């Protein structure tokens, strides 16, 4: 394409934080269900919101005036008929603990107890779904009619956008530049080989003593970004914290490292897709993956499976340059029996679809036959969901 636009919302962006909170609740419930009943029970906690707070950052310090409000909502199994008795599951307690632990593990300066109000609205799911989840060994039945979409490989621009955020939020980078907060947003526009990249990084006020220090860090970080881009075939122009106006005393300062403290809100599903990017010029599903149960919610499973399958096709079929996988489930069907599993490919020069059709179909069939491995990958955090 002559023009390409790609975005990534970093782990401290409000949309990423609420995605992470929803997924943390799901994983917390999965752990409890497995530990107490030997099976993951019905739950979907994929509705969440962050309502931004109010802060007063200043060089060398600052304070939170009004806390960030975070809420995860959905359905979960609270009463379980188990070994002849009704067992009550402490769903709300599990959910709030999971959110708190997720925030502590993600943000260095955002204290969930001091800077946030954590709320949950999780109601009992449909009783008839409990029996479905307790059937060990049987192929799960799709609980939704959903489409999963994935593609591979990433373009050089997509690789650069993903790599930029990963660099700024890496452990080593944070040790060297603790001033850089976790709320990093990257937007790139490529026209031909020339890329204009806008990077917004929330700076931590307590680690930034004055304006000159701020400007110095921005300069150093920009040089690291330029070095990263120099390893690509692209002609990249970076603009870091483009909203700053030094003459007017305007700096992107935060107390906690996220814009959520200053009125920026977030919703589950508004952020990155399964491959960690928002690529509007590519094929992808709008389905939110975070918080959906990893056993039979095809809105989650099929999006993950599609990305994995597209990568496998590109890896194993040498003449395939690009691969797009689209899988559509129907509620009530086993998850390995979708209405359609479709692959579209772009071949290298001289390649013929007749020569690769059989191999691609074999990969697609194998992916569906082994679809339950996706559940384990999600539980083990071996696939990026947002």
N, C-alpha and C positions, 0 to 999 in steps of 0.2 A: 504494500500500500504506500502511496506517496505521503499520506498523512496518517499518523498514529498518535493516540492519546492514551496514557496509562497512569493509574493512580494506585498508591498504597497508603493505607492508614496504619500508622505504627501502633505498637501494643498499648501505649498510653493515651491514644485518641479516645474520646468518649464512646464512639461506636464500637471500637475494639474492646474497650473495658466492659461494656454491657454484653457484648458477644461472649467475652471470657467469663463473665459472671454467670450467664445462663448455662454455659457449658460446664462450669465448675459445679453448679447445682446438679446437673444431670450426672456427672461423674461421681459426685458425693452420694447420690441416691443409688447409682449402680453398685458402688462399693458396699453400701449398707445392705441392699437387697441380696447381693451375692453372698455376703458374709453371714446373713441370718437365714436366708431361705434357699440358697444355692442357685437362684435364678434372678435375672434382671426383670423386674416387674414393670408394668405399664406406667409410663410417665412422659410428659412433654412439657418442658418448661422453657419454651422458646419465645416467650413474650416478655420483654424487659425494657426498661427505660432508665435513663440517667437524666436527672434535672439538675442543671448546673447550679453551683453555689455562688458565693460572692467572696472576693478576696481583696487584700490590700498589699500586693507585693512591693517591696522597695529594695534597693541595693543593700545587700548585707543582712536582710531580714524580711519582715512582712508577716502578715497574719491572715487567717481564714475568718471572715466575718460571718458568713452563713454557710452551713455545711452542704455538701453535695448529697442529693437524695438519689438513692438507687433502689429499684424495685424489680424483682423477677416474679413473673406470674405464670400460671399454667395448671396442669393436672398431674397428680401423682397418686399412686396406690398407698392409702393410709391404713386400711384395715385388711389384713391378710388371713384367710382361713388356713391355718397351718398346724398340722399334727393334732387335729381335733379341737382347736381353740382359735379364737379371733385375736390376732396379734396386731397391736397398734404400732405404726411406724412414726417416729417423731420427725415428720417431714419438714416442718418449719424450722426446727432446730438444726437439722442437717443442712438445709438450704442456707441459712444465715451464717453458719460456721464455714460452709464451703465458699461463700462470697468473701467473707472476711479473710480467709486463708489465701484466696486467689489474689485479692488486692495486695496483701502483704508480700506475696511472692512475685508480684509484677512491678510494683511501684516502690521506689526507695524513700520518698518523702511524703507520700499520701498515707496517713494513718486512718484505717477504716473506723477505729473507735473514736478518734478525736475529730476527724474531718468529714465524716460521712454519716448519713442516716440510712441504715440498711433495712429494707422492708421486703416482705414476700407475700404474695397472694396466690397460694397454691391449694387448689381444691381437690377433693376426691375424684378420681377418674371413674369411668364406667365400670361397674362391678363385673360385667360379662367379659371384660378384657383380661382380668386377672388369670382366668383359666387358660387363655391362649398363651400367656407368657410362661405358665408353669409347665407347659408340654415340653419336656426335655427331649432333644434329638430331632423333633419334627421341624421341617423348614418353616420359618416364621411367615405369617401372612401379612401382606402389605396393609398398613393401616391408613393409607392415603393414596390418592391418584396424583402422582408427582413426576416431574421430569428432572433427570440428572444430566448435566452437560459438562464435558471436560475436553481440553485440548492440550496438545503438546507438539513441538517443544515451545519454550518461551522465546520470544524475539529478543534481540540484543537490547532493545529499549526496555522491555519487561524485566529482563535480567538485571539491568542497571537500576531500575526503580526498586526492585526487591532488594538488591544488594546494598543500595544506599541506606535504606531504613535499617537493614540488618547490621550494617556497619555502625551506625550511630547509636543503636541500642545494644551493641555487643558488650560483654562484660569488660573486655580490655579497653574499649573506648570510654566506657563510663569511669573506669579507674583513672584514665588519663585526663578526661574532661568531665568531671562530676557536675559541671554547670549545665550540661545538656540533659534536659528532661526526657521522659519516656514518650511524651506526646510529640511524635514526629510524623509529619504528613509530606508525602512526595507526589508531585504531579509533573509528568513529562509530556511534552508535545514534540513529536518528530516530524519534520518536513524534509523529505529526502534523507540525507545523512546528518542534517543539522538538528540538534535537540536543544530545546529550551526547557530547563528543569527548574521548577520552583520547589524549594524545600522549606518547610516551616518546622522549627524546633523550639519547643517551649523551654526557656532557660530558667534555671532554679535560682531564685533571688538570694537565698542564704549562702550560696556558693559563689555569688558574683558581687564583690564588694563595691564596685563603682562602674561608671560608664566606660572608662578606658579599658577595664578588665573585660567587660562584655564585648567591646569591639575587637579586642585582641583575640578572644576565644572564637568569635565569628570568623575572623580572618584565618585562624589556624584550622578550624573545621572546614572552611571552604577549600583550603589547600588539600586536605585529605580527600574531599569529594572530587576535586580535579584530578588527583592522582588515581583514584578509583576509575574515573571515566577514561583516563589515558590508556587503560588496558583494553579498551573496546575499539571497534572500528568506526565509532560515531564521533561527530564533532559536537561536543557538549558545552553549553553555557549554563553555569549554575547561578541561581540567585537564592541566597539563604536569608530567611526572615525578611522577605521583601516588603513587609508592612512597616518595618522600622523607619523612623525618621529622627536621626541623631540630632539634627539642628533644633527640632522641636521637643526633644527629650522623650521620644516615643520608642520603647523597647519591648520586645516580647518576653516579659518577665512573669514568672509564676512562682507561687510559694511551694507547690507540690509537684510541679513537672507536668501538669496536665491542664488543658484549657477548660476542663469540666469545672474547675474551681471558679471560673469567671463567667459563668452563664452559658457555656457551650453544652448542649444537650446531646444525648445519644440514644439510639434505638437498636435493639437486636435485629440483625439482618440488613442494616444499612451500610455495613462495611465491606471488607474484602470477601472475595469468593474463596472456594476451597483451595485454590492455588496461591492464595495470599495477595491477590491483585484485583483491581477493578479495571477491566479492559473493555470499554464500551464498543470497540470496533471488532471484537471477537464474539464468538458464540458462548453464551453462558446462561445459567439459570438464575432467576431472582430469588429462589428459595433460600430461606435462612437455614443454615445447618446447625448452628449453636443451640444447645438446649434440647433438641429433639432426641428421643431415645435411640440408641444405636443398634437396636435389635430388629425392629420392623418398620421404623419410619423411613420410608423410601425417599423423602425429601432430603434426608441426611445421607443415607447409605448410598443412593444412586449417584449423588453428586461426587462423593468420594470415589466410588467405583469408576465413574466415567473418567475422572482425571487419571487414576491409576492405569486404566485400560488404554487410554490415549498414549500415555508415556510408554507402555509396554509395546504398543504397535510400532511407535517410532524407533524404539530400542531394538526390536527383533526383526523388523522388516526393512532392510537397508535402502530399498528404493523409495520408501515413504519419507517425504520431506516434512509434511504436516499431517496431523491426525485430529479429527474431531469426533467425539463419541456422544451420542444422545440416547438415553434410555428412559422409556416411559412406563411407569407402573400403573396397575389398576387395583383399587382398593378391593380386598378380598382374595386376590390372587397370591400364590406363594411369591416371595420376593425374588426368587430365581426364575420366575416366569413372567417377564414384562410383556406388555402389549407389543413393544418393538424395542430392539436394540440395534441402533443404526450407527455405522461408522462412515465418515466421509474423509477422504485422504487427498493430499496434494502430492503427486509423484515427482521425483527427480526427472530431469530431461531424459527421454528415452524409455522411461518406465511405462509398463502397461498394466492396467487394472486386472486383466485376466491372469496375469502372472502372480499377483499378490492376493487375489480375492480369497483363495482357500486358506492361506496363512492368517489373514486378518480375521476371517470367520472363526478359525480355530482359537485364536486369542480371545475373541469376544465370548465364545462358548465357555472357554476355560474360566474366564472372569466370573461369569454368572454361576457356573458350577461351584466356584469357591467363594461365593459372595459373603459367606459368614466370616471370612477372615477380616473383612472390613470392620466388623464389630470389635474384634480383638485389637486391631490397629488403633481404633478410636480410644478404647479403654487404656491402651498402653501409650497413648499420645504419639503414635508413630506416623500420623498424617496431619498436616496443617489444615485446619477447618476454616480459618478466617485470617 
